[in-house]
Amino acid sequence: MSDNYYRPDESADAPPPYPPQEQGPQGKLVLGSFHQPQPPRAPRQPAPPQGGGRPPYPPTPNARQSYPQQSPVQPPYQNPGPAYNANQRAYTPPTETPAGYPSHQPGQHQPGPGNQGPRSAKPRKKRNKRKIGCLSVLVIFIVLAVIGFTTIQRVLAFGSAISTQGPLTTTTGYMSTSDRTNLLILGYGGGSHDGANLTDSIVVVSMIPSSQHTSLVSVPRDLWVRNPPNSNAYTKINEVYQTASNNSQNRVAGGDAMATKVSLVTGMNVKNWMLIDFNGFKSFIDSIGGVDVYVPDSFNACYPKNDDANKDASWIKVQFNKGTQHMDGATAIEYARAREPVEVCGMGTSINQAELTDFGRSARQQLIIKAALGKIRNITTWPSLINAMNALQKTIYTNMSFADLGLFSQKMDLNDPKTAHIGLSTSNVMDISTASDGESIVIPKGENWPLISEYIQSKLYN
């Protein structure tokens, strides 16, 4: 291969009160408003016999023994009660009670002057209940405030840990822009074994915040590109992060290098990136209760029992059948990364090997990302996300602030029928070729690199 062979990216590098008490004629006490008519004065009764005996006239208003209290509970006040005339020494029915009918039942407590003591018993109980209720609400409010403050502090600390930016900062105007915002998602195996930092999943989530129109663009991991930049060396694009980050020693340098390279290849302005460690991703999916994934085509494959062949070089057979499946973390990763035919491990005959190509894996990775992000958007999942923070903190790292990332995930709509799922494959603009060392690689058809960006732009809004 010549020095300038495959140089696609070089060019782009209470109750109411009684009525007022007034003094009537001759200083007599009258209850009720001054508008209430006064009854006629009754003739004075003869004095009682000197030898004692029962008086022939009704008792005076102060004879409390004539009105025993039957209950400490006073019925709610309805009217000012009968007007009392000291000279008449008898109760006159209230004006709204028809003549000839008693204003109260025998034995029932009747309100009157000098007999108002029990009236305050029930309101006092109500006030006590109100005080207890207010105190309960206050205690609950304080507890919730403490929990809320603790949760907020934890969330902000999490936002600082997973990002190069302050958690509440923004580079997008808090997703109020009408410009397309692109987020590059890079998935790698993780760990310390060989190939642990190869980005086998390269997907751009492209979204217009003002309209929420969202597209997914997958870049083949075997795409042959110059690496490092401004050199005569070429590798698959999945090695760019590993090289630039020095095996994840400098994740920011690796993320920036991948964002630049993907921008050159796709013609998209990719500034934001997010790294996903597949080992942590397993725990994260488990912590949110797994994900539901629709498998469009059945297939089987061999899958390494351990990513580190030095620990365990054996294989397992995985089988996925068409239809919706609930996947835990391990199953989701197997679905996204499976690539070896079952003949490799001697476990039968492969079904649908097209699913095992680089292009097939890219499509499956889009489905896993869609399922995971869709569940994150669901408000019923949010309590689980608080508990999943420890797992997620070991899983992702991004140059997007926590505020922008949260708003981005809430605005994007991957279920919209207009959402474009763009995969670069041999069915459109890619070809399979062979590198000088004999490994299989992917290049654009006719080595026409602008063909890739033209194709993406033509599909981005579909």
Buried (B, 14 or more C-beta within 10 A) or exposed (E): EEEEEBBBBEEBEEEEEBBEEEEBEEEEEBBBEEEBEBBEEEEEEEEEEEEEEEEEBEEEBEEEEEBEEEEEEBBEBEBBBBBBBEBBBBBBBBEEBEEEEEBBEEEEBBBBEEBEEBBBEBEEEEEEEEEEEEEEEEEEEEEEEEEEEEEEEEBBEBBBBBBBBEBEBBBBEBBEBEEBBBBBBBBBBBBEBEBBBBBBBBBBBBBBBEEBBBBBBBBBBBBBBBBEBEEEEBBBBBBBBBBBBEEBEEBBBBBBBBBBBBBBBBBBEBBBBBBBBBBBBBBBBBBBBBBEBEBEBEBBBBBBEBBBEEEEEEBEBBEBEEEEBEBEBEBBBBBBBBBBBBEEBEBEEBBBBEBBBBBBBBBBBBBBBBBBBBBBBEEEBEEBBEEBBEBBBBBBBBBBBBBBBBBBBEBBBBEEEEBBBBBBBBEBBBEEBEBEEEEEBBBBEEEEBEBBBEBBEEBBEE
